[in-house]
């Protein structure tokens, strides 16, 4: 790890009893807010459509979404 940098490796963010996210990331240039950058990745996970439907307002997702059953999720976020 370099100066002015913070890392998170395999950080667990528990959402409820069955669902959690595992995150990896790095924040660079902490001492200069105008040049701070953030890279975060969600380690691939499998969850259910019931869980996703519970996170968004009712009626947001089409009815066909519930028929999918399982969802494989992976995400990358980069902010500069």
C-alpha positions in Angstrom: 0.0 0.0 0.0 1.2 3.5 -0.9 1.0 6.8 1.0 -2.3 8.5 0.7 -4.0 5.2 -0.2 -6.5 3.1 1.7 -7.4 -0.5 0.7 -10.1 -3.0 1.5 -9.7 -6.6 0.7 -12.5 -9.1 1.2 -14.6 -6.7 3.2 -17.9 -8.3 4.1 -21.0 -6.2 4.1 -23.9 -8.2 5.6 -27.3 -7.1 4.3 -29.5 -9.7 6.1 -29.1 -13.2 7.5 -28.7 -14.8 4.1 -27.2 -12.1 1.9 -23.9 -10.3 2.0 -21.5 -8.6 -0.4 -17.8 -9.1 -0.5 -16.0 -6.0 -1.5 -12.5 -5.2 -2.7 -11.3 -1.6 -3.3 -8.8 1.1 -3.1 -9.1 4.9 -2.4 -6.2 7.0 -3.7 -5.0 10.6 -3.0 -6.8 10.8 0.3 -4.9 14.0 1.2 -6.2 15.8 -1.9 -10.0 15.7 -2.1 -10.0 17.2 -5.6 -7.9 14.3 -6.9 -9.2 11.5 -4.8 -10.3 8.4 -6.8 -12.1 5.3 -5.7 -12.2 1.8 -7.3 -14.6 -0.8 -5.7 -15.4 -4.2 -7.0 -18.1 -6.6 -5.7 -16.9 -10.1 -5.7 -19.4 -12.2 -7.9 -22.3 -13.5 -5.8 -25.5 -15.4 -6.3 -28.7 -14.2 -4.9 -32.5 -14.5 -5.5 -34.9 -12.3 -7.4 -36.9 -12.0 -4.1 -34.0 -10.3 -2.4 -33.5 -7.8 -5.3 -37.2 -7.1 -5.5 -37.2 -6.3 -1.8 -34.6 -3.5 -2.4 -36.4 -1.6 -5.1 -39.8 0.1 -4.9 -42.8 -2.1 -5.8 -43.7 -2.1 -9.5 -40.2 -1.1 -10.5 -39.3 -4.5 -12.0 -41.3 -6.2 -14.7 -43.4 -9.3 -13.6 -41.1 -11.6 -15.7 -38.2 -10.7 -13.4 -39.6 -12.9 -10.6 -39.5 -16.0 -13.0 -35.7 -15.7 -13.2 -35.1 -17.1 -9.7 -31.4 -16.8 -9.2 -29.2 -13.8 -10.1 -25.5 -13.7 -10.5 -24.2 -10.2 -9.6 -20.8 -8.6 -10.2 -20.1 -4.9 -10.2 -17.2 -2.5 -10.6 -17.4 1.2 -9.5 -14.7 3.7 -10.4 -15.0 7.3 -9.3 -12.4 10.0 -10.0 
